[in-house]
Amino acid sequence: MKTRICRMLGIEYPIFQGAMAWIANASLAAAVSEAGGLGIIAGGTAPAETIRQEIRKARQMTSKPIGVNIMLLSPHADEIARIVCEEGVQVVTTGAGTPGKYMDMWKACGITVIPVVPSVAIAKRMERSGADAVIAEGTEAGGHVGELTTMVLVPQIADAVDIPVIAAGGIGDGRAVAAAFMLGAEAVQVGTRFLVARECTVHENYKKKVLEAKDIDTVVTGRRTGHPVRVIRNKLSRKFMELDNRLAPLEEYDKLGTGALARAVLEGDMENGSIMAGQVAALVNREQSCREIITEMMTEARELLGKKWEF
Ligand code: TUI
């Protein structure tokens, strides 16, 4: 299953590892790249120099291509945007905004630019401004999400742009990879399943929550703020829903949200931490190595796509 994306990036399998803030560090990204996918270091809201160190660590662990994600709401986005050029990063993905103002700089240093997009209009705008591909992320995804599902977003974006489309949101096994390809995607991005990978250094309590999650255990809070976030339900998500219900001033969301993701990822606080995860958490039931995850997903997808269907 070699696609335009594999050739464009020089990777073996069309699987990206989702850029999970505070979670996707050198350990996870290097393991995914070493296994033939595209490992991506998440900038999140971390200081720019931390990201430089993670890039250098990943380079020690693999000679294969590595990506960096820049979360555009981060106060450090400008600085990280320069660092990816200085460190010779091959691929940059972006989230939570559009990266137009960095495009010329990134193109000048030979970076492949792949923004995450939640709608057709933004996908077209990104293609016009020089993006090499787009990641169409459905609302099944964890963390900051758009409105549309992967099932309807991917084919519409595939029809609307000529650059390759990577499907994200709800993809955790080979069935979903095969489905994404049928919808017009040329690669997939997987976050939640890699969150429980052996090489992922997130707190054990967080992994356990994902492994135990059932179908209706995630919820989107904060739609009113313009930055809705999908998390696994807990005491904190109930507090956010209470803010939603009483139309609380937006500053109260900031107060409640500050430091909440780090509390879950680093300290394993499953009550007062923000446990970002996709709906597919319900289908993620085993801790495996990144290599096992990629091999299993690709083998299953290949079998399904090659099957002779009778109707
Ligand atoms: O960015 C994500 N997922 C994230 S970022 C994150 S860290 C965070 N923490 C607290 C609050 C907010 C963020 C956790 N998860 N996914 C990619 C994504 N990008 N989803 C939606 C978008 C997006 C939204 C609007 C991309 C572009 C866009 O453009 C709007 C415009 O008109 O510029």
Boltz pocket constraint, residues with backbone or C-beta under 6 A from the ligand:
constraints:
  - pocket:
      binder: B
      contacts: [[A, 19], [A, 21], [A, 44], [A, 71], [A, 73], [A, 94], [A, 95], [A, 96], [A, 97], [A, 98], [A, 116], [A, 117], [A, 118], [A, 122], [A, 137], [A, 142], [A, 143], [A, 144], [A, 145], [A, 146], [A, 227], [A, 229], [A, 276]]
      max_distance: 6.0
